Amino acid sequence: MNIFVGNLSFNTTNEGLQSAFSKFGSVDSAQVIMDRQTGRSRGFGFVEMPDDSEAQAAISAMNGADLDGRPLTVNEARPRAPRNDRRW
């Protein structure tokens, strides 16, 4: 299951995100999304967990929990919407 994690501290790393969620089970990947121009965190990320029951437990426990001084917003990630912003 793909999990959206919002309200991340700009100091949170991929490793820190993975460590926080690995307490609830196996984590395939954890990625803090970075701004391409500045190289700074955009304040959100995604965690991929293979076991849905472990993922649900992580969502329940981590939503509102403090990580690096900020309360997290955690829920199941929605599929990415198609983008129609082609530039000619």
ZIQUIFEN-V853205 format. One record per residue. SS is DSSP state (a for helix, b for strand, c for the rest). BURIAL is 1 if it has 9 or more other ideal C-beta (glycine too) atoms within 8 Angstrom, else 0. D_FIRST is the distance of its C-alpha to the first C-alpha in whole Angstrom. Layout:
ss,burial,d_first
SS,BURIAL,D_FIRST
SS,BURIAL,D_FIRST
This chain:
ss,burial,d_first
c,1,0
b,0,4
b,1,6
b,1,10
b,1,13
b,1,16
c,0,20
c,1,20
c,1,23
c,0,24
c,0,25
c,1,21
c,0,20
a,1,17
a,0,19
a,1,19
a,1,16
a,1,14
a,0,17
a,1,16
a,1,13
a,1,14
c,0,16
c,1,13
c,1,12
c,0,11
c,1,10
c,0,10
b,0,11
b,1,12
b,1,14
b,1,17
b,0,18
b,0,21
c,0,24
c,0,26
c,0,29
c,0,29
c,0,27
c,0,26
b,1,23
b,0,22
b,0,20
b,1,17
b,1,14
b,1,10
b,1,8
b,1,6
c,1,5
c,0,6
c,0,7
a,0,6
a,0,9
a,1,9
a,1,7
a,1,9
a,1,12
a,1,11
a,1,11
a,0,14
a,0,16
a,1,15
c,1,16
c,0,19
c,1,20
b,0,22
b,1,21
c,1,24
c,0,26
b,1,23
b,0,22
c,1,18
b,1,16
b,1,13
b,0,10
b,1,7
c,0,8
c,0,10
c,0,11
c,0,14
c,0,18
c,0,20
c,0,23
c,0,27
c,0,28
c,0,30
c,0,33
c,0,36
